[in-house]
């Protein structure tokens, strides 16, 4: 139970939840906001990345800002909770 690597997320926003698919080495990250300019307003996201090298595999939009993330290994589903009740 110690950090062995740190992966920068660049402009992907602040992390508000992290879940791990340990078998497939995939991390699921809930993001509260993305972008902070007039051209790129805040946009909540679920970011899926490789836990081996930190490469972002995909990003999916969320209905509201993420308050947490969880992964269910039995169903291979990732979930995010939103504080805006959506």
Order of alpha helices (4+ residues) and beta strands (2+ residues): beta-beta-beta-beta-beta-beta
